[in-house]
């Protein structure tokens, strides 16, 4: 089975090494954007895969994994691929849609493996803007399937977590079973969600990042890059804001007819937290995975910008349509807009921008 990887950042490069090691044929697209410098990786002909804690592979090369193809020719990369997997941040969806939509076949599955951002709808809408009306088979995960870091200067992958539970749904959801049967061959952690709205509300980033980061903005500015959100930024008081957003997210799910996992349960299920009986704050402060992650180093990081614009703004808008109050989500959006002098409500993702409203929301249900 061939998998084409589109997006050569930490996640995409890790997927190349991991899937190839597990017996799949793998090709990688070298794009102009959202792509690390691949010169050394191409010279080596592959990647060195190390598993363990960040930095634990210091001085060790790891297991060499040869990549079948690395090319800037998208037609060559996706030729014969059963799955075209886009591994990229939410802001990259339209960019890759413009590249893929003209060339991908209707029998190929497009799997968007990232933090959920209504990517399938955005991909299809971008294709339609280009005059392309293919019947895409397209799905999205709620989170990346790895906790990982790629060091391109040494062609090294430091893989410190394989997620144990990741939600996936197709758009339209009538394709769920067909798409899931293929995608679960890649990752046995996949769990089929009802639809991409459930997948979206299982994305933990908008819940965890913007609120606590906003409350630590002064510390982030002052630290000069030495800030650790999960070690120091989530405290006995900032956790209260996270939990307030959690309640609003759960209420949105219930209004749509399904239950979403709580913050603690979700991270235990994915493997980020231990099964120990600790408070949510204690889990963040002591997680073997999260405590290795430094940052954000700037208030302009994706923890603010992307998680608000494609995350909280969408949840706020969904709340307005469903009649679910979201005062804490709205407070974060308003204050972050002032902090960054950015109108996140104007710039962010809304149902209207997706071509959806209360009357036709069932299109994604």
C-alpha positions, 0 to 999 in steps of 0.5 A: 500500500502506497501513502503519499505524504504532503507537508514536510514538517515534524509530523510529515517527516515522522509519518514518512519514517514510521509508515515506511518502517512498518512496511508501507511504500512512502513518497514525500512532497517537497513543497514551497511552503510548510516544508523543512529544508530537506537537502540533507535528508535527500542526500542521506536518502532517508531518515534516522528514527529514534524513539524516546524522550526529546533529547534522549537520542543525543549522539545516537543516529537511530534506525535508518529508514530509506524513503522511497521518493522525495520530489517536488512533482506532486503528480509523481508523489501521489501516483499510485497512492491509495492514501494522500496524507496531508500533515500540516498546520490548519493555516495550510489547508487552502494552500495544499488544496490548490496543489492537490485538488487538480491532480488527486483522483476520486478513488484516492483518500485524502487524510488530513492528519493534524489538529482538527479545523474543519479541513475537509470542508475548507479543502472542498470549498477551495477546490470549488473556487478553482472550478473543480467539482470532484467527489473527493474522499476526504477525512480529518483527525482531531489531532496529530498521530504523533508527539514528535520532533524532526531535526533536519540538519541530522535527518533525525526523528525524535518520536516520543509519543505514538497517540493511542486514540485519535478520532477520525471522520470523513466528509460527508459522513456517508463515506465514514465506513469506507474511509475508515476501513482504509485509514485504520490500516495505517494507524490502529489508534483511529476511532471512528467519530460520527462526523467532522463536527465531533472530530473538531470538538475533540481537538484539545488545542483551543481549550488548552493553549489560548486561555493559559497562554493569554494569562501568561503573556507577560511571562512569555514576553519577558522570558526570551524564549524560556517559557514552558506552558505545561510546567509553569503556565498551567497553575492552580488558577490558570487551570480554572480558565481551561476548565471553563472552556472545557465545559463550554466545549462539552455543552456544544457537543451535547447540543449537537447530539454527542458526548465529547471527552473531557480534558483529563480523559482525552489526554489519558486516552491518547497517552499524554497523561498517566493513569494515576489519580492526579488533578488535571493541573498535576497531570499537565505539570508532570506529564512525561510528554508535555513537560518536554515541550518548551514554549510558546516562545512568542505571543504570535505563536500558533498557540495564540493565532491558529488555536483562536482563529480556527478553533475558539472563533469557530466554537463561539460561532457554533455556540451562537447558532446552537444557542449555547452560551460561550462567555469564557471562549468569547472573553479569550477571543476579545482579550487576545484580539486586544493583546495582538491588535488583531480582530480574530472574530473578523479573521477567524473561521465561521460557519458562514465562511464554510458555507454553512448555517443552522439550516444546512448544518446537517450537511456535516452531521 
